[in-house]
């Protein structure tokens, strides 16, 4: 069934992310004692009394004159309101009403959406009494809660579920998950926006703007695809505490549930150590990889420059020679769709099932052409090979001395699989198990 949507809005630092995490039941949104931590919309699934719905956490609504980032955050929150079936307007019971909240209340009234006025930080009877002053916002009775302690959140969820529209048949879910990864300020959000054709993620020249992963379901030539726009990853050892640390954790979680990662690098800076590290994170999660060299519109794109960059790619990513690349411009849209098409082709390759007979024939011929080195003077015999279930294509070889097989021979077997069956763009897993035949 298609999920209804509830959005949490309010000014900065009233506890939106804390309430979001409380209602979802896990730490999804970043929670910090720093106003403005959540900049983009964050989605998660909540469930209450058997009803599932999507919950959106938003950046703080404030005066649009507070600068480029403030205005962009306001547009994102307004977009969340437009998406929502129910809006939770969160205020601070201890701080009382501030002028911007009258503006937010006007915005919500004009939206004509069902609104629940939620007075957070009402940790005692005094907080509940303070919540009463919010009647003057003209949005009905305030619902006092404590997001930190969980007080009143059950009653609030009852109200949310009661206001949700009836469940309707779901559309076909996305069958491919692509994670957009890269270090800060290489153009990940711009890449996403160029593909989607709308300002779905906050775009700014300030590095690290996207601190939370943002999932976007798009229709790509009739195929539903889930895109994950992730926070930039800083060099290991330089990750700041708090916000940046949780952004890295979130990026890792995005890779955990991705099929393929689109790794963006900056053509104006060349391949950096951070780019290589990020590719390593993706390989640790056994996801496919395609490299998108972004900002190609602002560099010399002659034959010599192209050859130099391609040589650099081959040198720096020598551990993943199967990884393809595209020269792209998120600003102009050059090769953006082509890169996604490449990634989707990799998704399909990762699902290939090779007949066991073909694998066994490959094994016999590979061993005959290049036998494994002997172990203590004894021949190492391979008995069988089969394809197993796994996040990446996984092949299990049965041999009488699995621990004695050198890593170079593992690489040889992998190369033989790739030579005969393909699997470009994805890591493959070679497992060795003991056979006592």
Secondary structure as the mmCIF struct_conf table of DSSP 4:
data_model
#
loop_
_struct_conf.conf_type_id
_struct_conf.id
_struct_conf.beg_label_comp_id
_struct_conf.beg_label_asym_id
_struct_conf.beg_label_seq_id
_struct_conf.end_label_comp_id
_struct_conf.end_label_asym_id
_struct_conf.end_label_seq_id
STRN STRN1 UNK A 2 UNK A 2
HELX_LH_PP_P HELX_LH_PP_P1 UNK A 3 UNK A 3
STRN STRN2 UNK A 4 UNK A 9
BEND BEND1 UNK A 11 UNK A 11
TURN_TY1_P TURN_TY1_P1 UNK A 12 UNK A 13
BEND BEND2 UNK A 14 UNK A 15
HELX_RH_AL_P HELX_RH_AL_P1 UNK A 16 UNK A 24
TURN_TY1_P TURN_TY1_P2 UNK A 25 UNK A 25
BEND BEND3 UNK A 26 UNK A 26
BEND BEND4 UNK A 29 UNK A 29
BEND BEND5 UNK A 33 UNK A 34
TURN_TY1_P TURN_TY1_P3 UNK A 35 UNK A 36
BEND BEND6 UNK A 40 UNK A 40
STRN STRN3 UNK A 42 UNK A 48
TURN_TY1_P TURN_TY1_P4 UNK A 49 UNK A 50
STRN STRN4 UNK A 51 UNK A 57
HELX_LH_PP_P HELX_LH_PP_P2 UNK A 59 UNK A 61
TURN_TY1_P TURN_TY1_P5 UNK A 64 UNK A 65
BEND BEND7 UNK A 66 UNK A 66
HELX_RH_AL_P HELX_RH_AL_P2 UNK A 68 UNK A 83
BEND BEND8 UNK A 85 UNK A 85
STRN STRN5 UNK A 86 UNK A 92
TURN_TY1_P TURN_TY1_P6 UNK A 93 UNK A 95
HELX_RH_AL_P HELX_RH_AL_P3 UNK A 99 UNK A 111
TURN_TY1_P TURN_TY1_P7 UNK A 112 UNK A 112
STRN STRN6 UNK A 114 UNK A 120
BEND BEND9 UNK A 124 UNK A 124
HELX_RH_AL_P HELX_RH_AL_P4 UNK A 125 UNK A 131
HELX_RH_3T_P HELX_RH_3T_P1 UNK A 132 UNK A 137
BEND BEND10 UNK A 138 UNK A 139
STRN STRN7 UNK A 143 UNK A 144
STRN STRN8 UNK A 146 UNK A 146
TURN_TY1_P TURN_TY1_P8 UNK A 147 UNK A 150
STRN STRN9 UNK A 151 UNK A 151
TURN_TY1_P TURN_TY1_P9 UNK A 152 UNK A 152
HELX_RH_AL_P HELX_RH_AL_P5 UNK A 153 UNK A 163
BEND BEND11 UNK A 164 UNK A 164
HELX_LH_PP_P HELX_LH_PP_P3 UNK A 165 UNK A 167
STRN STRN10 UNK A 168 UNK A 168
HELX_LH_PP_P HELX_LH_PP_P4 UNK A 169 UNK A 174
STRN STRN11 UNK A 176 UNK A 181
BEND BEND12 UNK A 183 UNK A 183
TURN_TY1_P TURN_TY1_P10 UNK A 184 UNK A 185
BEND BEND13 UNK A 186 UNK A 187
HELX_RH_AL_P HELX_RH_AL_P6 UNK A 188 UNK A 196
TURN_TY1_P TURN_TY1_P11 UNK A 197 UNK A 197
BEND BEND14 UNK A 198 UNK A 198
BEND BEND15 UNK A 201 UNK A 201
BEND BEND16 UNK A 205 UNK A 206
TURN_TY1_P TURN_TY1_P12 UNK A 207 UNK A 208
BEND BEND17 UNK A 212 UNK A 212
STRN STRN12 UNK A 214 UNK A 220
TURN_TY1_P TURN_TY1_P13 UNK A 221 UNK A 222
STRN STRN13 UNK A 223 UNK A 229
HELX_LH_PP_P HELX_LH_PP_P5 UNK A 231 UNK A 235
TURN_TY1_P TURN_TY1_P14 UNK A 236 UNK A 237
HELX_LH_PP_P HELX_LH_PP_P6 UNK A 239 UNK A 240
TURN_TY1_P TURN_TY1_P15 UNK A 241 UNK A 242
HELX_RH_AL_P HELX_RH_AL_P7 UNK A 243 UNK A 256
TURN_TY1_P TURN_TY1_P16 UNK A 257 UNK A 257
BEND BEND18 UNK A 259 UNK A 259
STRN STRN14 UNK A 260 UNK A 266
TURN_TY1_P TURN_TY1_P17 UNK A 267 UNK A 269
BEND BEND19 UNK A 271 UNK A 271
HELX_RH_AL_P HELX_RH_AL_P8 UNK A 273 UNK A 284
TURN_TY1_P TURN_TY1_P18 UNK A 285 UNK A 286
STRN STRN15 UNK A 288 UNK A 294
HELX_RH_3T_P HELX_RH_3T_P2 UNK A 296 UNK A 298
BEND BEND20 UNK A 299 UNK A 299
BEND BEND21 UNK A 302 UNK A 302
HELX_RH_AL_P HELX_RH_AL_P9 UNK A 303 UNK A 316
TURN_TY1_P TURN_TY1_P19 UNK A 317 UNK A 317
HELX_RH_3T_P HELX_RH_3T_P3 UNK A 318 UNK A 320
TURN_TY1_P TURN_TY1_P20 UNK A 321 UNK A 322
STRN STRN16 UNK A 324 UNK A 327
STRN STRN17 UNK A 329 UNK A 329
TURN_TY1_P TURN_TY1_P21 UNK A 330 UNK A 333
STRN STRN18 UNK A 334 UNK A 334
TURN_TY1_P TURN_TY1_P22 UNK A 335 UNK A 335
HELX_RH_AL_P HELX_RH_AL_P10 UNK A 336 UNK A 350
TURN_TY1_P TURN_TY1_P23 UNK A 351 UNK A 351
HELX_RH_AL_P HELX_RH_AL_P11 UNK A 356 UNK A 369
BEND BEND22 UNK A 370 UNK A 370
HELX_LH_PP_P HELX_LH_PP_P7 UNK A 371 UNK A 374
STRN STRN19 UNK A 375 UNK A 375
TURN_TY1_P TURN_TY1_P24 UNK A 376 UNK A 377
STRN STRN20 UNK A 378 UNK A 378
STRN STRN21 UNK A 382 UNK A 388
BEND BEND23 UNK A 391 UNK A 392
STRN STRN22 UNK A 393 UNK A 399
TURN_TY1_P TURN_TY1_P25 UNK A 400 UNK A 401
HELX_RH_3T_P HELX_RH_3T_P4 UNK A 402 UNK A 404
BEND BEND24 UNK A 405 UNK A 405
HELX_RH_AL_P HELX_RH_AL_P12 UNK A 407 UNK A 421
TURN_TY1_P TURN_TY1_P26 UNK A 424 UNK A 425
BEND BEND25 UNK A 426 UNK A 426
STRN STRN23 UNK A 428 UNK A 434
#
